Amino acid sequence: MKRSVLGIILFVAVFGLLLGQSVFYVNENERALVLELGKVVGEERGPGINFKIPFVHRTVFLEKRILSFLIPKTLGLSSDMKPFEIDNYVCWRIVQPQKFVETLRAQAVAEERLRSIVYSQLRAAIGGETLKDVVDTNRKAIMESVLRESNHRVAEYGVEIVDVRIRRSDLPNRQAIFERMNADRKKMANQYRAEGESSSRDIRSLAEKNRDVIIAEAYKQSTIIHGEADAIALQTLNAAIAASPEFYDFLKSLDMYGKAFRENTRIIFSSEDPLLRFMQ
């Protein structure tokens, strides 16, 4: 009796073990492959209950959904020799399960391989662009180039990279960069001030030179005009004197009388003095 019970228990245990090794369940967001001695046998198994040969077959479960992983912050150098830090993420999925299992085996191995490939492509793409292009102007085209080249290299692993994006880009040692930028701006400001002062001196010197030239030219013209006016006045006077010399002599005598004969003034003349000819 005891042997019969023991046999039944042993049978049930063996049966349960064989059943546990023969039956496996696949979730609806997964797919499964059965391996025999490390090689894939049969087609991939879909969601639901599936069977395999116990102790001979091994089951590998693979995600059907899009997977993602992060590439930690790394230091990059743009084509204009400006360092910056970037961290990005990668979205990928398994498109050929059999090829994936034969080449990479596991998701952790796949992510490590993909991380290396995407990182190298990203460094190569960024190395040919300026910092402004990476941060703003040409960022979308750079990411498309990285995605295209990365997919070309990972095709042999049965996976597809869906998207590559930069999460954040930053300048390393921002305080030092700020101080350097501040020093550069001060240097530029001092240079502009020096250039401004030099230009100011040149403008003042030119203005003073032009002023002296203008004043000299004006003085020259004034002298010429005064000379011409004096000549015309002298010609006019000579012509007037020539026309009536007696009248001119009379006017000059009257002018002299006005200056000489003032109030309470005594002057003694000879009766034959020519000065008194107009008073006789």
C-alpha positions in Angstrom: 0.0 0.0 0.0 2.8 2.4 0.9 4.6 1.5 -2.2 1.6 2.2 -4.4 1.1 5.6 -2.8 4.8 6.4 -3.2 4.6 5.3 -6.8 1.6 7.5 -7.5 3.3 10.5 -5.8 6.4 9.8 -7.8 4.4 9.5 -11.1 2.5 12.7 -10.4 5.8 14.5 -9.6 7.4 13.3 -12.8 4.3 14.1 -14.8 4.1 17.6 -13.3 7.8 18.1 -14.0 7.5 17.0 -17.6 4.3 19.1 -18.1 6.1 22.1 -16.6 9.0 21.6 -19.0 6.7 21.0 -22.0 4.2 23.8 -21.7 4.9 27.5 -21.8 2.7 30.6 -22.1 3.4 33.6 -24.3 2.0 37.0 -23.5 0.3 39.0 -26.2 3.1 41.6 -26.2 5.7 39.0 -26.6 6.9 36.4 -29.1 8.8 33.2 -28.3 11.4 31.1 -30.1 12.3 27.5 -29.2 16.0 26.6 -29.2 17.5 23.2 -29.6 21.2 23.1 -28.7 21.4 26.8 -29.2 19.7 26.8 -32.6 16.2 28.0 -33.5 13.8 25.2 -34.4 10.4 25.9 -35.9 8.6 29.1 -36.3 8.1 31.8 -33.7 5.4 31.1 -31.2 2.5 33.6 -30.8 0.4 34.5 -27.7 -1.2 31.7 -25.7 -0.2 28.2 -24.6 2.5 26.5 -26.5 4.4 23.2 -26.2 8.0 22.1 -26.5 10.1 18.9 -25.9 11.1 18.9 -22.2 14.8 19.0 -21.3 15.7 19.3 -25.0 14.2 22.6 -26.1 14.8 26.0 -24.4 12.4 29.0 -24.8 13.5 32.6 -25.5 10.9 35.3 -25.1 11.2 38.5 -27.1 9.4 41.8 -26.9 7.1 42.8 -29.7 6.9 46.4 -28.5 9.2 49.3 -29.3 12.1 49.3 -26.7 14.3 52.2 -25.7 17.5 52.9 -23.8 19.5 56.0 -22.9 23.0 56.9 -23.9 24.6 58.6 -20.9 25.9 62.1 -21.1 29.1 62.2 -23.2 31.5 64.9 -24.3 31.5 65.9 -27.9 33.6 68.3 -30.1 32.1 70.2 -33.0 33.9 71.1 -36.2 34.6 74.6 -34.9 36.5 73.0 -31.9 33.8 73.8 -29.3 33.2 71.1 -26.6 29.7 70.3 -25.4 27.9 67.5 -23.6 25.0 65.6 -25.0 22.8 62.7 -23.8 20.3 61.0 -26.1 17.9 58.1 -26.3 17.3 55.4 -28.8 14.0 53.6 -29.7 14.4 50.2 -31.4 12.5 47.0 -32.0 13.1 43.4 -33.1 12.0 42.8 -36.7 13.7 39.4 -37.4 13.5 37.3 -34.2 15.5 34.4 -35.5 18.4 36.5 -36.8 18.3 38.5 -33.5 18.6 35.4 -31.4 21.4 33.9 -33.6 23.5 37.1 -33.4 22.7 38.9 -30.2 20.9 36.4 -28.0 19.5 38.8 -25.4 18.1 42.2 -25.0 20.9 43.4 -22.8 23.5 42.4 -25.3 21.5 44.1 -28.1 21.3 47.4 -26.2 25.0 47.4 -25.5 25.8 46.8 -29.2 23.2 49.4 -30.4 24.5 51.9 -27.9 28.0 51.6 -29.3 26.9 51.9 -32.9 24.6 54.9 -32.4 27.2 56.6 -30.2 29.9 56.3 -32.9 27.6 57.5 -35.6 26.5 60.4 -33.5 30.1 61.4 -32.8 31.0 61.2 -36.4 27.9 63.3 -37.5 28.5 66.0 -34.8 32.2 66.2 -35.6 31.4 67.5 -39.0 29.0 70.3 -37.8 29.4 73.5 -36.0 28.0 74.0 -32.5 25.2 76.2 -33.8 24.2 73.6 -36.3 24.1 70.8 -33.7 22.1 72.9 -31.2 19.7 74.7 -33.5 20.1 75.1 -37.3 20.9 71.6 -38.6 19.8 69.4 -35.6 17.0 67.5 -37.4 19.2 66.6 -40.4 21.9 65.4 -38.1 19.5 63.0 -36.3 18.1 61.7 -39.6 21.7 61.0 -40.8 22.5 59.2 -37.6 19.3 57.1 -37.8 20.0 56.2 -41.4 23.6 55.2 -40.9 22.8 53.3 -37.7 20.1 51.3 -39.3 22.4 50.4 -42.1 24.9 48.9 -39.6 22.4 47.1 -37.4 20.5 45.4 -40.2 22.6 42.2 -39.7 21.3 41.8 -36.2 17.6 41.6 -37.1 16.7 44.8 -35.4 15.5 48.3 -36.5 16.2 51.6 -34.9 13.0 53.6 -34.9 14.3 56.9 -33.6 17.3 58.7 -32.2 17.0 61.9 -30.4 19.1 64.3 -28.3 17.5 64.7 -24.9 19.8 67.5 -23.8 22.9 69.4 -24.9 24.9 71.5 -22.6 28.2 73.2 -22.3 30.8 71.6 -20.0 32.1 73.7 -17.2 29.7 76.5 -17.8 31.3 78.8 -15.2 34.7 78.7 -17.0 33.0 79.2 -20.4 31.0 82.2 -19.0 34.2 83.7 -17.6 36.0 83.2 -21.0 33.0 84.7 -22.8 33.0 87.6 -20.4 36.8 88.1 -21.0 36.3 87.9 -24.8 33.5 90.5 -24.6 35.6 92.8 -22.5 38.5 92.4 -24.9 36.2 93.2 -27.8 34.8 96.2 -26.0 38.3 97.5 -25.3 39.2 97.0 -28.9 36.1 98.9 -30.0 36.8 101.7 -27.6 40.4 102.0 -28.9 39.2 102.0 -32.5 36.6 104.6 -31.6 39.2 106.8 -29.9 41.5 106.5 -32.9 38.7 107.3 -35.3 37.7 110.2 -33.1 41.3 111.6 -33.2 41.5 111.2 -36.9 38.1 112.9 -37.4 39.1 115.8 -35.1 42.5 116.2 -36.8 40.9 116.2 -40.3 38.2 118.7 -39.1 40.9 121.0 -37.6 42.9 120.7 -40.9 39.8 121.5 -42.9 39.0 124.4 -40.6 42.5 125.9 -41.0 42.3 125.5 -44.8 38.8 127.1 -44.9 39.9 130.0 -42.6 43.1 130.6 -44.7 41.1 130.5 -47.9 38.6 132.9 -46.5 41.3 135.3 -45.3 42.9 135.1 -48.7 39.6 135.9 -50.4 38.9 138.7 -47.9 42.4 140.2 -48.5 41.8 140.1 -52.3 38.4 141.6 -52.0 39.7 144.4 -49.7 42.5 145.1 -52.1 40.2 145.2 -55.1 37.8 147.5 -53.1 40.6 149.8 -52.1 41.8 150.0 -55.7 38.3 150.8 -56.9 37.9 153.4 -54.2 41.3 155.0 -55.0 40.4 155.0 -58.7 37.0 156.6 -57.9 38.7 159.2 -55.7 41.3 160.0 -58.3 38.6 160.3 -61.0 36.6 162.6 -58.7 39.7 164.8 -58.0 40.6 164.9 -61.6 37.1 166.0 -62.5 37.1 169.0 -60.0 40.4 169.6 -58.2 39.3 173.0 -56.9 36.3 171.5 -55.2 38.4 168.8 -53.6 40.8 171.4 -52.4 37.9 173.3 -50.9 36.5 170.3 -49.1 39.9 169.3 -47.7 40.4 172.9 -46.4 36.9 172.9 -44.8 37.8 169.6 -43.1 41.0 171.1 -41.9 39.2 174.2 -40.6 36.8 172.0 -38.7 39.7 170.2 -36.9 41.8 173.3 -36.3 39.3 175.9 -35.3 37.6 174.8 -32.2 36.0 176.8 -29.4 38.5 179.1 -27.5 41.2 178.3 -29.9 43.7 181.0 -31.0 45.8 180.6 -34.1 48.0 183.3 -35.6 48.4 183.3 -39.3 50.0 185.6 -41.8 47.6 187.4 -44.0 49.2 185.9 -47.0 49.0 182.3 -45.6 47.5 180.0 -48.3 45.3 178.4 -45.6 43.2 181.5 -45.4 42.6 181.9 -49.1 39.0 180.6 -48.8 38.3 183.2 -46.0 39.4 186.3 -47.9 
